């Protein structure tokens, strides 16, 4: 969870979020969900007085593969994510307008993070 404030010239706007990170669905597949809510200047302007409510939701699934050849690396995952957000600023998101997007990538789980996920 997090709590954040945005500020323009005359006003402060609040934001927050809540999430579940790397919840194990099987011993190889983990899932994360994050919900973001915010109030931001209506036109995202530095002098805007009027606020606008917005939010977003993100889901990421990770499938882990074994990598026993390298003892310090317990898993490499193939990651897939979906994001939906209303208009507004969301850290790590490149679009300011309303947006639905997909992500594809990989992650490397080092020893401690792999133990937490019970990956064999």
Biopython code that builds the backbone (N, CA, C, O; Angstrom):
import numpy as np
from Bio.PDB.StructureBuilder import StructureBuilder

atoms = [
    (1, "UNK", "N", (0.834, -1.183, 0.000)),
    (1, "UNK", "CA", (0.000, 0.000, 0.000)),
    (1, "UNK", "C", (0.882, 1.251, 0.000)),
    (1, "UNK", "O", (2.044, 1.210, 0.406)),
    (2, "UNK", "N", (0.322, 2.329, -0.450)),
    (2, "UNK", "CA", (1.052, 3.583, -0.448)),
    (2, "UNK", "C", (0.093, 4.750, -0.335)),
    (2, "UNK", "O", (-1.100, 4.626, -0.611)),
    (3, "UNK", "N", (0.629, 5.871, 0.069)),
    (3, "UNK", "CA", (-0.088, 7.125, 0.163)),
    (3, "UNK", "C", (0.812, 8.181, -0.469)),
    (3, "UNK", "O", (2.006, 8.221, -0.171)),
    (4, "UNK", "N", (0.278, 9.027, -1.322)),
    (4, "UNK", "CA", (1.097, 9.992, -2.053)),
    (4, "UNK", "C", (0.326, 11.301, -2.186)),
    (4, "UNK", "O", (-0.905, 11.312, -2.169)),
    (5, "UNK", "N", (1.058, 12.396, -2.316)),
    (5, "UNK", "CA", (0.406, 13.676, -2.595)),
    (5, "UNK", "C", (1.004, 14.295, -3.847)),
    (5, "UNK", "O", (2.198, 14.180, -4.121)),
    (6, "UNK", "N", (0.142, 14.946, -4.584)),
    (6, "UNK", "CA", (0.546, 15.729, -5.746)),
    (6, "UNK", "C", (0.288, 17.182, -5.384)),
    (6, "UNK", "O", (-0.615, 17.478, -4.601)),
    (7, "UNK", "N", (1.054, 18.066, -5.934)),
    (7, "UNK", "CA", (0.854, 19.475, -5.627)),
    (7, "UNK", "C", (1.086, 20.313, -6.869)),
    (7, "UNK", "O", (2.055, 20.104, -7.599)),
    (8, "UNK", "N", (0.180, 21.276, -7.108)),
    (8, "UNK", "CA", (0.438, 22.278, -8.130)),
    (8, "UNK", "C", (0.672, 23.604, -7.413)),
    (8, "UNK", "O", (0.985, 23.603, -6.222)),
    (9, "UNK", "N", (0.529, 24.715, -8.093)),
    (9, "UNK", "CA", (0.878, 26.010, -7.501)),
    (9, "UNK", "C", (0.128, 26.291, -6.197)),
    (9, "UNK", "O", (0.726, 26.770, -5.233)),
    (10, "UNK", "N", (-1.177, 25.998, -6.158)),
    (10, "UNK", "CA", (-1.993, 26.406, -5.008)),
    (10, "UNK", "C", (-2.661, 25.275, -4.235)),
    (10, "UNK", "O", (-3.223, 25.519, -3.167)),
    (11, "UNK", "N", (-2.617, 24.047, -4.744)),
    (11, "UNK", "CA", (-3.402, 22.981, -4.126)),
    (11, "UNK", "C", (-2.608, 21.683, -3.978)),
    (11, "UNK", "O", (-1.666, 21.413, -4.723)),
    (12, "UNK", "N", (-3.020, 20.902, -3.002)),
    (12, "UNK", "CA", (-2.461, 19.566, -2.798)),
    (12, "UNK", "C", (-3.545, 18.553, -3.128)),
    (12, "UNK", "O", (-4.701, 18.722, -2.740)),
    (13, "UNK", "N", (-3.172, 17.507, -3.841)),
    (13, "UNK", "CA", (-4.109, 16.461, -4.258)),
    (13, "UNK", "C", (-3.578, 15.122, -3.742)),
    (13, "UNK", "O", (-2.382, 14.852, -3.851)),
    (14, "UNK", "N", (-4.441, 14.294, -3.189)),
    (14, "UNK", "CA", (-4.022, 13.042, -2.574)),
    (14, "UNK", "C", (-4.230, 11.847, -3.494)),
    (14, "UNK", "O", (-5.095, 11.856, -4.370)),
    (15, "UNK", "N", (-3.414, 10.815, -3.273)),
    (15, "UNK", "CA", (-3.518, 9.562, -4.025)),
    (15, "UNK", "C", (-3.101, 8.422, -3.113)),
    (15, "UNK", "O", (-2.405, 8.624, -2.117)),
    (16, "UNK", "N", (-3.533, 7.229, -3.466)),
    (16, "UNK", "CA", (-3.149, 6.049, -2.695)),
    (16, "UNK", "C", (-3.391, 4.791, -3.491)),
    (16, "UNK", "O", (-4.029, 4.801, -4.545)),
    (17, "UNK", "N", (-2.869, 3.718, -2.963)),
    (17, "UNK", "CA", (-3.042, 2.444, -3.641)),
    (17, "UNK", "C", (-2.867, 1.277, -2.691)),
    (17, "UNK", "O", (-2.327, 1.411, -1.593)),
    (18, "UNK", "N", (-3.335, 0.144, -3.142)),
    (18, "UNK", "CA", (-3.292, -1.077, -2.357)),
    (18, "UNK", "C", (-3.039, -2.231, -3.310)),
    (18, "UNK", "O", (-3.571, -2.259, -4.419)),
    (19, "UNK", "N", (-2.232, -3.174, -2.877)),
    (19, "UNK", "CA", (-1.939, -4.287, -3.769)),
    (19, "UNK", "C", (-1.592, -5.562, -3.038)),
    (19, "UNK", "O", (-1.271, -5.561, -1.850)),
    (20, "UNK", "N", (-1.665, -6.641, -3.778)),
    (20, "UNK", "CA", (-1.215, -7.960, -3.327)),
    (20, "UNK", "C", (-0.076, -8.329, -4.259)),
    (20, "UNK", "O", (-0.265, -8.404, -5.473)),
    (21, "UNK", "N", (1.108, -8.561, -3.701)),
    (21, "UNK", "CA", (2.309, -8.811, -4.511)),
    (21, "UNK", "C", (2.698, -10.285, -4.470)),
    (21, "UNK", "O", (2.763, -10.898, -3.405)),
    (22, "UNK", "N", (2.954, -10.833, -5.643)),
    (22, "UNK", "CA", (3.504, -12.186, -5.815)),
    (22, "UNK", "C", (2.762, -13.242, -4.994)),
    (22, "UNK", "O", (3.376, -14.022, -4.266)),
    (23, "UNK", "N", (1.458, -13.255, -5.119)),
    (23, "UNK", "CA", (0.641, -14.259, -4.434)),
    (23, "UNK", "C", (0.774, -15.584, -5.189)),
    (23, "UNK", "O", (0.447, -15.646, -6.374)),
    (24, "UNK", "N", (1.256, -16.658, -4.517)),
    (24, "UNK", "CA", (1.480, -17.932, -5.222)),
    (24, "UNK", "C", (0.163, -18.654, -5.529)),
    (24, "UNK", "O", (-0.592, -18.994, -4.618)),
    (25, "UNK", "N", (-0.102, -18.881, -6.805)),
    (25, "UNK", "CA", (-1.271, -19.659, -7.217)),
    (25, "UNK", "C", (-0.899, -21.126, -7.385)),
    (25, "UNK", "O", (-1.716, -22.012, -7.134)),
    (26, "UNK", "N", (0.348, -21.384, -7.814)),
    (26, "UNK", "CA", (0.939, -22.727, -7.835)),
    (26, "UNK", "C", (2.397, -22.544, -7.427)),
    (26, "UNK", "O", (2.818, -21.423, -7.142)),
    (27, "UNK", "N", (3.176, -23.625, -7.394)),
    (27, "UNK", "CA", (4.581, -23.457, -7.027)),
    (27, "UNK", "C", (5.397, -22.811, -8.153)),
    (27, "UNK", "O", (6.570, -22.499, -7.947)),
    (28, "UNK", "N", (4.822, -22.608, -9.305)),
    (28, "UNK", "CA", (5.512, -21.973, -10.430)),
    (28, "UNK", "C", (4.866, -20.663, -10.902)),
    (28, "UNK", "O", (5.500, -19.899, -11.630)),
    (29, "UNK", "N", (3.631, -20.395, -10.504)),
    (29, "UNK", "CA", (2.906, -19.232, -11.004)),
    (29, "UNK", "C", (2.498, -18.320, -9.850)),
    (29, "UNK", "O", (1.846, -18.762, -8.904)),
    (30, "UNK", "N", (2.888, -17.038, -9.932)),
    (30, "UNK", "CA", (2.490, -16.048, -8.932)),
    (30, "UNK", "C", (1.734, -14.923, -9.633)),
    (30, "UNK", "O", (1.907, -14.691, -10.830)),
    (31, "UNK", "N", (0.904, -14.238, -8.875)),
    (31, "UNK", "CA", (0.076, -13.181, -9.434)),
    (31, "UNK", "C", (0.117, -11.962, -8.514)),
    (31, "UNK", "O", (0.190, -12.095, -7.293)),
    (32, "UNK", "N", (0.071, -10.795, -9.105)),
    (32, "UNK", "CA", (0.028, -9.532, -8.353)),
    (32, "UNK", "C", (-1.106, -8.671, -8.885)),
    (32, "UNK", "O", (-1.372, -8.647, -10.086)),
    (33, "UNK", "N", (-1.773, -7.961, -7.973)),
    (33, "UNK", "CA", (-2.842, -7.031, -8.340)),
    (33, "UNK", "C", (-2.618, -5.731, -7.571)),
    (33, "UNK", "O", (-2.363, -5.757, -6.367)),
    (34, "UNK", "N", (-2.711, -4.604, -8.257)),
    (34, "UNK", "CA", (-2.591, -3.289, -7.628)),
    (34, "UNK", "C", (-3.768, -2.421, -8.045)),
    (34, "UNK", "O", (-4.169, -2.414, -9.209)),
    (35, "UNK", "N", (-4.316, -1.689, -7.081)),
    (35, "UNK", "CA", (-5.390, -0.733, -7.338)),
    (35, "UNK", "C", (-4.878, 0.650, -6.946)),
    (35, "UNK", "O", (-4.334, 0.827, -5.856)),
    (36, "UNK", "N", (-5.051, 1.628, -7.833)),
    (36, "UNK", "CA", (-4.589, 2.992, -7.607)),
    (36, "UNK", "C", (-5.774, 3.941, -7.676)),
    (36, "UNK", "O", (-6.619, 3.818, -8.563)),
    (37, "UNK", "N", (-5.843, 4.889, -6.744)),
    (37, "UNK", "CA", (-6.882, 5.917, -6.738)),
    (37, "UNK", "C", (-6.220, 7.269, -6.544)),
    (37, "UNK", "O", (-5.261, 7.385, -5.782)),
    (38, "UNK", "N", (-6.724, 8.300, -7.230)),
    (38, "UNK", "CA", (-6.114, 9.616, -7.085)),
    (38, "UNK", "C", (-7.106, 10.724, -7.377)),
    (38, "UNK", "O", (-8.136, 10.524, -8.021)),
    (39, "UNK", "N", (-6.757, 11.894, -6.882)),
    (39, "UNK", "CA", (-7.395, 13.153, -7.245)),
    (39, "UNK", "C", (-6.273, 14.011, -7.796)),
    (39, "UNK", "O", (-5.236, 14.171, -7.153)),
    (40, "UNK", "N", (-6.476, 14.566, -8.987)),
    (40, "UNK", "CA", (-5.459, 15.369, -9.648)),
    (40, "UNK", "C", (-6.105, 16.607, -10.255)),
    (40, "UNK", "O", (-7.324, 16.652, -10.419)),
    (41, "UNK", "N", (-5.295, 17.614, -10.590)),
    (41, "UNK", "CA", (-5.869, 18.789, -11.251)),
    (41, "UNK", "C", (-6.639, 18.371, -12.507)),
    (41, "UNK", "O", (-6.192, 17.507, -13.261)),
    (42, "UNK", "N", (-7.788, 18.986, -12.716)),
    (42, "UNK", "CA", (-8.687, 18.607, -13.804)),
    (42, "UNK", "C", (-7.985, 18.506, -15.155)),
    (42, "UNK", "O", (-8.161, 17.513, -15.862)),
    (43, "UNK", "N", (-7.219, 19.478, -15.517)),
    (43, "UNK", "CA", (-6.506, 19.469, -16.801)),
    (43, "UNK", "C", (-5.016, 19.168, -16.610)),
    (43, "UNK", "O", (-4.215, 19.366, -17.524)),
    (44, "UNK", "N", (-4.649, 18.685, -15.414)),
    (44, "UNK", "CA", (-3.259, 18.398, -15.045)),
    (44, "UNK", "C", (-2.375, 19.640, -15.143)),
    (44, "UNK", "O", (-1.170, 19.542, -15.377)),
    (45, "UNK", "N", (-2.995, 20.816, -14.958)),
    (45, "UNK", "CA", (-2.270, 22.072, -15.069)),
    (45, "UNK", "C", (-1.699, 22.558, -13.750)),
    (45, "UNK", "O", (-2.190, 22.202, -12.679)),
    (46, "UNK", "N", (-0.678, 23.356, -13.836)),
    (46, "UNK", "CA", (0.019, 23.873, -12.666)),
    (46, "UNK", "C", (-0.827, 24.869, -11.882)),
    (46, "UNK", "O", (-0.614, 25.047, -10.683)),
    (47, "UNK", "N", (-1.782, 25.519, -12.538)),
    (47, "UNK", "CA", (-2.612, 26.516, -11.849)),
    (47, "UNK", "C", (-4.071, 26.082, -11.719)),
    (47, "UNK", "O", (-4.897, 26.876, -11.271)),
    (48, "UNK", "N", (-4.413, 24.859, -12.094)),
    (48, "UNK", "CA", (-5.801, 24.376, -12.002)),
    (48, "UNK", "C", (-6.269, 24.330, -10.549)),
    (48, "UNK", "O", (-5.553, 23.861, -9.663)),
    (49, "UNK", "N", (-7.505, 24.834, -10.321)),
    (49, "UNK", "CA", (-8.107, 24.774, -8.990)),
    (49, "UNK", "C", (-9.034, 23.573, -8.846)),
    (49, "UNK", "O", (-9.218, 23.043, -7.751)),
    (50, "UNK", "N", (-9.610, 23.154, -9.959)),
    (50, "UNK", "CA", (-10.598, 22.082, -9.960)),
    (50, "UNK", "C", (-9.898, 20.721, -9.974)),
    (50, "UNK", "O", (-8.937, 20.516, -10.716)),
    (51, "UNK", "N", (-10.393, 19.786, -9.139)),
    (51, "UNK", "CA", (-9.799, 18.447, -9.054)),
    (51, "UNK", "C", (-10.660, 17.426, -9.785)),
    (51, "UNK", "O", (-11.867, 17.604, -9.948)),
    (52, "UNK", "N", (-10.006, 16.351, -10.220)),
    (52, "UNK", "CA", (-10.684, 15.272, -10.937)),
    (52, "UNK", "C", (-10.248, 13.948, -10.303)),
    (52, "UNK", "O", (-9.065, 13.739, -10.039)),
    (53, "UNK", "N", (-11.212, 13.060, -10.064)),
    (53, "UNK", "CA", (-10.933, 11.747, -9.478)),
    (53, "UNK", "C", (-10.561, 10.765, -10.583)),
    (53, "UNK", "O", (-11.129, 10.813, -11.674)),
    (54, "UNK", "N", (-9.617, 9.882, -10.307)),
    (54, "UNK", "CA", (-9.230, 8.870, -11.281)),
    (54, "UNK", "C", (-8.679, 7.638, -10.602)),
    (54, "UNK", "O", (-8.550, 7.593, -9.379)),
    (55, "UNK", "N", (-8.355, 6.636, -11.406)),
    (55, "UNK", "CA", (-7.819, 5.411, -10.829)),
    (55, "UNK", "C", (-7.344, 4.446, -11.892)),
    (55, "UNK", "O", (-7.490, 4.673, -13.093)),
    (56, "UNK", "N", (-6.779, 3.378, -11.413)),
    (56, "UNK", "CA", (-6.287, 2.351, -12.318)),
    (56, "UNK", "C", (-6.160, 1.024, -11.604)),
    (56, "UNK", "O", (-6.153, 0.954, -10.375)),
    (57, "UNK", "N", (-6.059, -0.022, -12.393)),
    (57, "UNK", "CA", (-5.863, -1.366, -11.854)),
    (57, "UNK", "C", (-4.815, -2.072, -12.719)),
    (57, "UNK", "O", (-4.812, -1.938, -13.943)),
    (58, "UNK", "N", (-3.936, -2.818, -12.068)),
    (58, "UNK", "CA", (-2.889, -3.553, -12.767)),
    (58, "UNK", "C", (-2.878, -5.003, -12.279)),
    (58, "UNK", "O", (-3.046, -5.270, -11.089)),
    (59, "UNK", "N", (-2.680, -5.925, -13.205)),
    (59, "UNK", "CA", (-2.513, -7.335, -12.876)),
    (59, "UNK", "C", (-1.251, -7.833, -13.580)),
    (59, "UNK", "O", (-1.029, -7.539, -14.754)),
    (60, "UNK", "N", (-0.427, -8.590, -12.848)),
    (60, "UNK", "CA", (0.767, -9.204, -13.423)),
    (60, "UNK", "C", (0.801, -10.663, -13.012)),
    (60, "UNK", "O", (0.613, -10.987, -11.839)),
    (61, "UNK", "N", (1.039, -11.544, -13.975)),
    (61, "UNK", "CA", (1.244, -12.963, -13.718)),
    (61, "UNK", "C", (2.669, -13.338, -14.096)),
    (61, "UNK", "O", (3.185, -12.884, -15.117)),
    (62, "UNK", "N", (3.306, -14.169, -13.274)),
    (62, "UNK", "CA", (4.683, -14.600, -13.539)),
    (62, "UNK", "C", (4.754, -16.120, -13.476)),
    (62, "UNK", "O", (4.340, -16.733, -12.492)),
    (63, "UNK", "N", (5.287, -16.720, -14.542)),
    (63, "UNK", "CA", (5.509, -18.162, -14.563)),
    (63, "UNK", "C", (7.015, -18.402, -14.444)),
    (63, "UNK", "O", (7.788, -17.938, -15.282)),
    (64, "UNK", "N", (7.431, -19.134, -13.391)),
    (64, "UNK", "CA", (8.845, -19.362, -13.113)),
    (64, "UNK", "C", (9.351, -20.667, -13.719)),
    (64, "UNK", "O", (8.691, -21.704, -13.664)),
    (65, "UNK", "N", (10.548, -20.578, -14.299)),
    (65, "UNK", "CA", (11.264, -21.732, -14.834)),
    (65, "UNK", "C", (12.438, -22.028, -13.911)),
    (65, "UNK", "O", (12.973, -21.113, -13.286)),
    (66, "UNK", "N", (12.847, -23.286, -13.815)),
    (66, "UNK", "CA", (14.011, -23.645, -13.004)),
    (66, "UNK", "C", (15.307, -23.222, -13.687)),
    (66, "UNK", "O", (15.413, -23.256, -14.913)),
    (67, "UNK", "N", (16.279, -22.827, -12.892)),
    (67, "UNK", "CA", (17.612, -22.508, -13.405)),
    (67, "UNK", "C", (18.645, -23.068, -12.431)),
    (67, "UNK", "O", (19.404, -22.308, -11.829)),
    (68, "UNK", "N", (18.679, -24.367, -12.274)),
    (68, "UNK", "CA", (19.581, -25.008, -11.314)),
    (68, "UNK", "C", (21.054, -24.919, -11.717)),
    (68, "UNK", "O", (21.932, -25.150, -10.885)),
    (69, "UNK", "N", (21.338, -24.588, -12.978)),
    (69, "UNK", "CA", (22.724, -24.490, -13.428)),
    (69, "UNK", "C", (23.473, -23.391, -12.695)),
    (69, "UNK", "O", (24.687, -23.488, -12.519)),
    (70, "UNK", "N", (22.781, -22.357, -12.268)),
    (70, "UNK", "CA", (23.397, -21.241, -11.549)),
    (70, "UNK", "C", (22.820, -21.231, -10.143)),
    (70, "UNK", "O", (21.672, -20.829, -9.957)),
    (71, "UNK", "N", (23.580, -21.661, -9.156)),
    (71, "UNK", "CA", (23.011, -21.827, -7.820)),
    (71, "UNK", "C", (22.468, -20.553, -7.170)),
    (71, "UNK", "O", (21.590, -20.645, -6.312)),
    (72, "UNK", "N", (22.952, -19.380, -7.544)),
    (72, "UNK", "CA", (22.447, -18.152, -6.922)),
    (72, "UNK", "C", (21.131, -17.689, -7.553)),
    (72, "UNK", "O", (20.459, -16.820, -6.997)),
    (73, "UNK", "N", (20.766, -18.237, -8.669)),
    (73, "UNK", "CA", (19.503, -17.862, -9.315)),
    (73, "UNK", "C", (18.551, -19.039, -9.223)),
    (73, "UNK", "O", (18.816, -20.113, -9.763)),
    (74, "UNK", "N", (17.449, -18.825, -8.539)),
    (74, "UNK", "CA", (16.493, -19.907, -8.318)),
    (74, "UNK", "C", (15.360, -19.910, -9.325)),
    (74, "UNK", "O", (14.581, -20.862, -9.369)),
    (75, "UNK", "N", (15.251, -18.888, -10.120)),
    (75, "UNK", "CA", (14.160, -18.887, -11.084)),
    (75, "UNK", "C", (14.199, -17.714, -12.033)),
    (75, "UNK", "O", (14.592, -16.605, -11.671)),
    (76, "UNK", "N", (13.788, -17.983, -13.244)),
    (76, "UNK", "CA", (13.573, -16.940, -14.239)),
    (76, "UNK", "C", (12.102, -17.032, -14.608)),
    (76, "UNK", "O", (11.575, -18.120, -14.841)),
    (77, "UNK", "N", (11.455, -15.894, -14.659)),
    (77, "UNK", "CA", (10.025, -15.936, -14.957)),
    (77, "UNK", "C", (9.715, -15.237, -16.265)),
    (77, "UNK", "O", (10.401, -14.305, -16.684)),
    (78, "UNK", "N", (8.668, -15.717, -16.887)),
    (78, "UNK", "CA", (8.046, -15.048, -18.020)),
    (78, "UNK", "C", (6.869, -14.280, -17.436)),
    (78, "UNK", "O", (6.006, -14.875, -16.789)),
    (79, "UNK", "N", (6.820, -12.966, -17.652)),
    (79, "UNK", "CA", (5.827, -12.100, -17.019)),
    (79, "UNK", "C", (4.852, -11.558, -18.059)),
    (79, "UNK", "O", (5.241, -11.216, -19.176)),
    (80, "UNK", "N", (3.579, -11.485, -17.674)),
    (80, "UNK", "CA", (2.548, -10.894, -18.520)),
    (80, "UNK", "C", (1.698, -9.987, -17.649)),
    (80, "UNK", "O", (1.288, -10.386, -16.559)),
    (81, "UNK", "N", (1.427, -8.771, -18.111)),
    (81, "UNK", "CA", (0.647, -7.836, -17.319)),
    (81, "UNK", "C", (-0.416, -7.112, -18.118)),
    (81, "UNK", "O", (-0.286, -6.917, -19.327)),
    (82, "UNK", "N", (-1.470, -6.717, -17.422)),
    (82, "UNK", "CA", (-2.552, -5.915, -17.991)),
    (82, "UNK", "C", (-2.746, -4.692, -17.113)),
    (82, "UNK", "O", (-2.697, -4.788, -15.887)),
    (83, "UNK", "N", (-2.966, -3.543, -17.739)),
    (83, "UNK", "CA", (-3.182, -2.292, -17.011)),
    (83, "UNK", "C", (-4.363, -1.559, -17.616)),
    (83, "UNK", "O", (-4.494, -1.463, -18.836)),
    (84, "UNK", "N", (-5.223, -1.040, -16.745)),
    (84, "UNK", "CA", (-6.271, -0.121, -17.177)),
    (84, "UNK", "C", (-6.217, 1.089, -16.255)),
    (84, "UNK", "O", (-6.129, 0.932, -15.038)),
    (85, "UNK", "N", (-6.268, 2.290, -16.816)),
    (85, "UNK", "CA", (-6.286, 3.498, -16.007)),
    (85, "UNK", "C", (-7.140, 4.568, -16.671)),
    (85, "UNK", "O", (-7.298, 4.592, -17.891)),
    (86, "UNK", "N", (-7.687, 5.450, -15.842)),
    (86, "UNK", "CA", (-8.399, 6.609, -16.359)),
    (86, "UNK", "C", (-7.367, 7.686, -16.688)),
    (86, "UNK", "O", (-6.171, 7.484, -16.474)),
    (87, "UNK", "N", (-7.815, 8.816, -17.199)),
    (87, "UNK", "CA", (-6.897, 9.910, -17.512)),
    (87, "UNK", "C", (-6.237, 10.413, -16.233)),
    (87, "UNK", "O", (-6.878, 10.507, -15.186)),
    (88, "UNK", "N", (-4.959, 10.733, -16.328)),
    (88, "UNK", "CA", (-4.220, 11.244, -15.183)),
    (88, "UNK", "C", (-2.831, 10.654, -15.126)),
    (88, "UNK", "O", (-2.474, 9.778, -15.913)),
    (89, "UNK", "N", (-2.054, 11.150, -14.181)),
    (89, "UNK", "CA", (-0.671, 10.712, -14.022)),
    (89, "UNK", "C", (-0.603, 9.518, -13.088)),
    (89, "UNK", "O", (-1.138, 9.563, -11.980)),
    (90, "UNK", "N", (0.046, 8.459, -13.523)),
    (90, "UNK", "CA", (0.323, 7.277, -12.706)),
    (90, "UNK", "C", (1.801, 6.960, -12.873)),
    (90, "UNK", "O", (2.246, 6.699, -13.990)),
    (91, "UNK", "N", (2.580, 6.977, -11.781)),
    (91, "UNK", "CA", (4.014, 6.697, -11.904)),
    (91, "UNK", "C", (4.273, 5.392, -12.658)),
    (91, "UNK", "O", (3.549, 4.412, -12.488)),
    (92, "UNK", "N", (5.298, 5.393, -13.479)),
    (92, "UNK", "CA", (5.738, 4.271, -14.303)),
    (92, "UNK", "C", (4.822, 3.988, -15.492)),
    (92, "UNK", "O", (5.036, 3.016, -16.217)),
    (93, "UNK", "N", (3.823, 4.811, -15.697)),
    (93, "UNK", "CA", (2.942, 4.658, -16.857)),
    (93, "UNK", "C", (3.216, 5.823, -17.804)),
    (93, "UNK", "O", (3.206, 6.979, -17.380)),
    (94, "UNK", "N", (3.458, 5.534, -19.071)),
    (94, "UNK", "CA", (3.884, 6.585, -19.994)),
    (94, "UNK", "C", (2.733, 7.405, -20.566)),
    (94, "UNK", "O", (2.970, 8.482, -21.112)),
    (95, "UNK", "N", (1.518, 6.937, -20.460)),
    (95, "UNK", "CA", (0.385, 7.654, -21.052)),
    (95, "UNK", "C", (-0.387, 8.424, -19.988)),
    (95, "UNK", "O", (-0.617, 7.929, -18.884)),
    (96, "UNK", "N", (-0.776, 9.624, -20.334)),
    (96, "UNK", "CA", (-1.550, 10.462, -19.417)),
    (96, "UNK", "C", (-3.054, 10.307, -19.646)),
    (96, "UNK", "O", (-3.842, 10.568, -18.737)),
    (97, "UNK", "N", (-3.457, 9.893, -20.825)),
    (97, "UNK", "CA", (-4.878, 9.731, -21.112)),
    (97, "UNK", "C", (-5.364, 8.344, -20.652)),
    (97, "UNK", "O", (-4.576, 7.495, -20.236)),
    (98, "UNK", "N", (-6.673, 8.151, -20.741)),
    (98, "UNK", "CA", (-7.277, 6.859, -20.432)),
    (98, "UNK", "C", (-6.586, 5.789, -21.271)),
    (98, "UNK", "O", (-6.320, 5.997, -22.455)),
    (99, "UNK", "N", (-6.293, 4.631, -20.650)),
    (99, "UNK", "CA", (-5.434, 3.685, -21.352)),
    (99, "UNK", "C", (-5.668, 2.249, -20.865)),
    (99, "UNK", "O", (-5.835, 2.001, -19.671)),
    (100, "UNK", "N", (-5.674, 1.321, -21.812)),
    (100, "UNK", "CA", (-5.630, -0.116, -21.516)),
    (100, "UNK", "C", (-4.380, -0.644, -22.204)),
    (100, "UNK", "O", (-4.199, -0.441, -23.405)),
    (101, "UNK", "N", (-3.520, -1.319, -21.455)),
    (101, "UNK", "CA", (-2.279, -1.797, -22.044)),
    (101, "UNK", "C", (-1.882, -3.178, -21.564)),
    (101, "UNK", "O", (-2.386, -3.680, -20.559)),
    (102, "UNK", "N", (-0.963, -3.782, -22.310)),
    (102, "UNK", "CA", (-0.417, -5.094, -21.981)),
    (102, "UNK", "C", (1.100, -4.994, -21.895)),
    (102, "UNK", "O", (1.716, -4.170, -22.571)),
    (103, "UNK", "N", (1.693, -5.831, -21.064)),
    (103, "UNK", "CA", (3.145, -5.875, -20.917)),
    (103, "UNK", "C", (3.610, -7.316, -20.966)),
    (103, "UNK", "O", (2.912, -8.230, -20.526)),
    (104, "UNK", "N", (4.807, -7.502, -21.510)),
    (104, "UNK", "CA", (5.426, -8.815, -21.574)),
    (104, "UNK", "C", (6.887, -8.637, -21.199)),
    (104, "UNK", "O", (7.538, -7.713, -21.687)),
    (105, "UNK", "N", (7.416, -9.502, -20.344)),
    (105, "UNK", "CA", (8.811, -9.360, -19.927)),
    (105, "UNK", "C", (9.308, -10.578, -19.185)),
    (105, "UNK", "O", (8.651, -11.619, -19.147)),
    (106, "UNK", "N", (10.477, -10.430, -18.598)),
    (106, "UNK", "CA", (11.074, -11.497, -17.790)),
    (106, "UNK", "C", (11.594, -10.908, -16.493)),
    (106, "UNK", "O", (11.872, -9.712, -16.405)),
    (107, "UNK", "N", (11.723, -11.763, -15.485)),
    (107, "UNK", "CA", (12.300, -11.388, -14.196)),
    (107, "UNK", "C", (13.248, -12.490, -13.751)),
    (107, "UNK", "O", (13.079, -13.655, -14.111)),
    (108, "UNK", "N", (14.240, -12.111, -12.970)),
    (108, "UNK", "CA", (15.154, -13.080, -12.372)),
    (108, "UNK", "C", (14.954, -13.029, -10.869)),
    (108, "UNK", "O", (15.123, -11.977, -10.251)),
    (109, "UNK", "N", (14.592, -14.166, -10.275)),
    (109, "UNK", "CA", (14.411, -14.251, -8.829)),
    (109, "UNK", "C", (15.708, -14.735, -8.210)),
    (109, "UNK", "O", (16.157, -15.851, -8.474)),
    (110, "UNK", "N", (16.303, -13.892, -7.388)),
    (110, "UNK", "CA", (17.517, -14.306, -6.688)),
    (110, "UNK", "C", (17.155, -15.212, -5.524)),
    (110, "UNK", "O", (15.973, -15.416, -5.245)),
    (111, "UNK", "N", (18.118, -15.739, -4.862)),
    (111, "UNK", "CA", (17.947, -16.769, -3.845)),
    (111, "UNK", "C", (16.837, -16.467, -2.834)),
    (111, "UNK", "O", (15.940, -17.291, -2.652)),
    (112, "UNK", "N", (16.876, -15.318, -2.179)),
    (112, "UNK", "CA", (15.903, -15.020, -1.131)),
    (112, "UNK", "C", (14.481, -14.881, -1.661)),
    (112, "UNK", "O", (13.541, -15.380, -1.043)),
    (113, "UNK", "N", (14.313, -14.209, -2.798)),
    (113, "UNK", "CA", (12.959, -14.041, -3.324)),
    (113, "UNK", "C", (12.384, -15.366, -3.798)),
    (113, "UNK", "O", (11.172, -15.569, -3.719)),
    (114, "UNK", "N", (13.216, -16.268, -4.287)),
    (114, "UNK", "CA", (12.742, -17.578, -4.720)),
    (114, "UNK", "C", (12.312, -18.414, -3.516)),
    (114, "UNK", "O", (11.319, -19.135, -3.600)),
    (115, "UNK", "N", (13.030, -18.334, -2.407)),
    (115, "UNK", "CA", (12.660, -19.084, -1.210)),
    (115, "UNK", "C", (11.287, -18.638, -0.701)),
    (115, "UNK", "O", (10.485, -19.466, -0.270)),
    (116, "UNK", "N", (11.020, -17.342, -0.750)),
    (116, "UNK", "CA", (9.730, -16.825, -0.297)),
    (116, "UNK", "C", (8.587, -17.390, -1.122)),
    (116, "UNK", "O", (7.484, -17.571, -0.606)),
    (117, "UNK", "N", (8.828, -17.670, -2.384)),
    (117, "UNK", "CA", (7.804, -18.192, -3.280)),
    (117, "UNK", "C", (7.736, -19.719, -3.270)),
    (117, "UNK", "O", (6.883, -20.303, -3.939)),
    (118, "UNK", "N", (8.624, -20.370, -2.519)),
    (118, "UNK", "CA", (8.659, -21.831, -2.423)),
    (118, "UNK", "C", (8.872, -22.470, -3.801)),
    (118, "UNK", "O", (8.210, -23.446, -4.153)),
    (119, "UNK", "N", (9.804, -21.905, -4.570)),
    (119, "UNK", "CA", (10.130, -22.446, -5.897)),
    (119, "UNK", "C", (11.192, -23.506, -5.735)),
    (119, "UNK", "O", (12.209, -23.265, -5.084)),
    (120, "UNK", "N", (10.977, -24.699, -6.323)),
    (120, "UNK", "CA", (11.953, -25.791, -6.220)),
    (120, "UNK", "C", (12.633, -25.987, -7.566)),
    (120, "UNK", "O", (13.492, -26.858, -7.703)),
]
sb = StructureBuilder()
sb.init_structure("model")
sb.init_model(0)
sb.init_chain("A")
sb.init_seg("    ")
for serial, (resi, resn, name, xyz) in enumerate(atoms, 1):
    if name == "N":
        sb.init_residue(resn, " ", resi, " ")
    sb.init_atom(name, np.array(xyz, "f"), 0.0, 1.0, " ", f" {name:<3s}", serial, name[0])
structure = sb.get_structure()
